[in-house]
């Protein structure tokens, strides 16, 4: 706990039996590991950080999802916000 506080990181602590709180992030990290990490050689921390940052950018801006009508998350949110305006 002390290390988290020193780095201004807040641990997610939901009530017992409320696993849906973190379901979206757990799903994302599962996809990230499956698509970019499994089977890859170990690399330095800096290289891993760079690859994860690139993956997140690709995931948000380019990776299409069937659930989002074949759009990337950013395209879907932009389309949704433009149709409301």
C-alpha positions in Angstrom: 0.0 0.0 0.0 2.8 2.4 0.9 4.4 2.1 -2.5 1.1 2.7 -4.2 0.6 5.9 -2.2 4.1 7.1 -2.8 3.5 6.8 -6.6 0.0 8.3 -6.4 -1.6 5.1 -7.6 -5.0 4.2 -6.2 -5.9 0.5 -5.9 -9.3 -0.5 -7.1 -11.1 -2.1 -4.2 -14.7 -3.0 -4.9 -17.1 -4.7 -2.5 -17.1 -8.5 -2.4 -18.9 -10.1 -5.4 -18.8 -6.9 -7.5 -16.3 -8.1 -10.1 -18.0 -6.1 -12.9 -16.1 -3.0 -11.7 -12.9 -4.1 -13.4 -14.4 -6.4 -16.1 -13.6 -4.0 -18.9 -10.0 -3.5 -18.0 -9.5 -7.3 -17.3 -10.9 -8.0 -20.7 -8.6 -5.4 -22.4 -5.5 -6.8 -20.6 -6.5 -10.3 -21.7 -6.8 -9.2 -25.3 -3.5 -7.2 -25.1 -1.6 -10.2 -23.8 -3.2 -12.5 -26.4 -2.5 -10.2 -29.4 0.9 -8.8 -28.6 2.6 -10.6 -25.8 2.2 -14.4 -25.8 4.9 -16.2 -27.7 7.1 -13.1 -27.9 10.7 -13.0 -26.6 11.3 -11.1 -23.4 12.5 -7.6 -23.9 13.7 -4.7 -21.7 11.2 -2.7 -19.6 11.6 0.3 -22.0 10.9 -1.8 -25.1 7.9 -3.4 -23.4 6.6 0.0 -22.4 7.0 1.3 -25.9 5.3 -1.7 -27.4 2.3 -1.4 -25.0 1.9 2.3 -25.8 1.9 1.5 -29.5 -0.6 -1.3 -29.0 -2.9 1.0 -27.0 -2.8 3.6 -29.7 -3.5 1.0 -32.4 -6.3 -0.6 -30.3 -8.0 2.7 -29.8 -7.6 4.3 -33.2 -7.3 1.5 -35.8 -8.5 -1.9 -34.5 -12.0 -2.5 -35.6 -14.5 -4.3 -33.4 -17.6 -6.1 -34.5 -19.5 -4.9 -31.4 -18.8 -1.3 -32.5 -20.2 -1.7 -36.0 -16.7 -2.5 -37.4 -15.3 0.8 -36.2 -12.4 1.5 -33.8 -13.3 2.7 -30.3 -12.3 6.3 -31.2 -14.2 6.2 -34.5 -17.3 4.8 -32.7 -17.2 7.4 -29.9 -16.7 10.2 -32.5 -19.6 9.0 -34.6 -21.8 8.7 -31.5 -20.9 12.2 -30.3 -21.5 13.7 -33.8 -24.9 12.2 -34.2 -26.0 13.6 -30.9 -24.9 17.2 -31.7 
